[in-house]
Amino acid sequence: MLAFEYNPQAALYAPCIFIEVGMPDRGHVMDPTVYFEDGILETAERWEALDHKLKTLKGWERGLFGRGQIIRTRWDGGRRRFLAGSDSIGDGAAYPV
């Protein structure tokens, strides 16, 4: 949200990447795989040109990236305002309690 000046919903809609490398400290080392969420093909092609092992995830496979809800608080004219967003792969609800 800060780097790209996104609101909470835009941040959750932004495509994700996940780099799987295993757990070397536990003796589980693997050939690193970079998983890309569908929608950032140009970025994936650049990584592939650098000889990275890639896989693009679509639909329910996107569950690998997890899900999220964001609630941001800000003050506007002396009043507390909430901005919320929810990932489409989650339950679709984000609200302050």
Backbone hydrogen bonds in HBPLUS format (Angstrom, degrees):
<---DONOR---> <-ACCEPTOR-->    atom                        ^
c    i                          cat <-CA-CA->   ^        H-A-AA   ^      H-
h    n   atom  resd res      DA  || num        DHA   H-A  angle D-A-AA Bond
n    s   type  num  typ     dist DA aas  dist angle  dist       angle   num
A0005-GLU N   A0001-MET O   2.91 MM   4  5.19 109.6  2.42 127.9 140.3     1
A0006-TYR N   A0001-MET O   2.97 MM   5  4.47 132.7  2.20 118.4 129.8     2
A0011-ALA N   A0007-ASN O   3.01 MM   4  6.20 159.7  2.05 162.9 169.4     3
A0012-LEU N   A0008-PRO O   3.16 MM   4  6.42 153.3  2.24 146.1 152.2     4
A0013-TYR N   A0009-GLN O   3.03 MM   4  6.26 138.7  2.20 144.5 156.2     5
A0014-ALA N   A0010-ALA O   3.10 MM   4  6.23 122.8  2.44 140.7 153.7     6
A0014-ALA N   A0011-ALA O   3.37 MM   3  5.31 146.7  2.49  94.7 103.9     7
A0037-GLU N   A0016-CYS O   2.97 MM  21  5.38 149.9  2.06 171.6 163.6     8
A0018-PHE N   A0035-TYR O   2.91 MM  17  5.05 145.6  2.03 142.5 150.0     9
A0035-TYR N   A0018-PHE O   2.75 MM  17  5.05 172.8  1.76 161.5 160.5    10
A0020-GLU N   A0033-THR O   2.83 MM  13  5.25 168.8  1.85 165.9 165.0    11
A0033-THR N   A0020-GLU O   3.06 MM  13  5.25 152.3  2.14 141.6 149.6    12
A0023-MET N   A0028-HIS O   2.69 MM   5  4.96 131.8  1.92 140.3 154.2    13
A0026-ARG N   A0023-MET O   2.82 MM   3  5.52 160.4  1.85 125.4 132.3    14
A0028-HIS N   A0023-MET O   3.20 MM   5  4.96 157.7  2.25 131.6 124.8    15
A0027-GLY N   A0024-PRO O   3.06 MM   3  4.97 165.0  2.08 109.3 110.3    16
A0034-VAL N   A0053-LYS O   2.80 MM  19  6.16 165.4  1.83 162.2 165.9    17
A0055-LYS N   A0034-VAL O   3.05 MM  21  6.41 141.6  2.21 152.9 150.7    18
A0036-PHE N   A0055-LYS O   2.89 MM  19  6.24 157.7  1.94 148.5 155.6    19
A0057-LEU N   A0036-PHE O   2.73 MM  21  6.02 164.7  1.75 167.0 171.9    20
A0038-ASP N   A0057-LEU O   3.00 MM  19  5.78 144.7  2.13 171.2 160.2    21
A0044-ALA N   A0040-ILE O   3.07 MM   4  6.40 161.2  2.10 153.4 159.3    22
A0045-GLU N   A0041-LEU O   2.89 MM   4  6.13 156.3  1.94 154.6 160.9    23
A0046-ARG N   A0042-GLU O   3.19 MM   4  6.47 146.5  2.30 140.9 149.1    24
A0047-TRP N   A0043-THR O   3.14 MM   4  6.52 154.9  2.21 150.3 156.5    25
A0048-GLU N   A0044-ALA O   2.89 MM   4  6.14 157.1  1.94 151.5 158.5    26
A0049-ALA N   A0045-GLU O   3.00 MM   4  6.19 147.1  2.11 140.9 148.8    27
A0050-LEU N   A0047-TRP O   2.98 MM   3  5.18 142.6  2.12 101.3 112.7    28
A0052-HIS N   A0047-TRP O   3.38 MM   5  5.86 158.2  2.44 139.6 141.4    29
A0051-ASP N   A0048-GLU O   2.92 MM   3  5.10 150.1  2.01 117.2 117.4    30
A0061-GLU N   A0058-LYS O   3.07 MM   3  5.55 138.8  2.24 147.7 142.3    31
A0062-ARG N   A0059-GLY O   3.14 MM   3  5.93 160.8  2.18 118.4 123.5    32
A0063-GLY N   A0060-TRP O   3.07 MM   3  5.82 165.8  2.09 121.1 123.7    33
A0064-LEU N   A0061-GLU O   3.19 MM   3  6.34 174.5  2.19 132.9 132.4    34
A0065-PHE N   A0062-ARG O   2.99 MM   3  5.81 156.1  2.05 124.5 129.0    35
A0066-GLY N   A0063-GLY O   2.95 MM   3  5.22 160.7  1.99 111.2 117.5    36
A0087-ASP N   A0068-GLY O   2.86 MM  19  5.37 161.1  1.90 174.6 169.4    37
A0070-ILE N   A0085-GLY O   2.98 MM  15  5.30 162.6  2.01 144.7 149.4    38
A0085-GLY N   A0070-ILE O   2.95 MM  15  5.30 144.1  2.08 149.6 154.0    39
A0072-ARG N   A0083-LEU O   2.74 MM  11  5.08 171.5  1.74 158.5 161.4    40
A0083-LEU N   A0072-ARG O   2.81 MM  11  5.08 159.6  1.85 150.3 156.7    41
A0074-ARG N   A0081-ARG O   2.94 MM   7  5.30 157.0  1.99 150.1 154.7    42
A0081-ARG N   A0074-ARG O   2.71 MM   7  5.30 171.0  1.72 171.8 173.3    43
A0076-ASP N   A0079-ARG O   2.80 MM   3  5.24 167.0  1.82 153.6 157.2    44
A0079-ARG N   A0076-ASP O   3.10 MM   3  5.24 159.6  2.14 106.9 112.9    45
A0090-GLY N   A0087-ASP O   3.02 MM   3  5.40 156.8  2.07 111.6 119.1    46
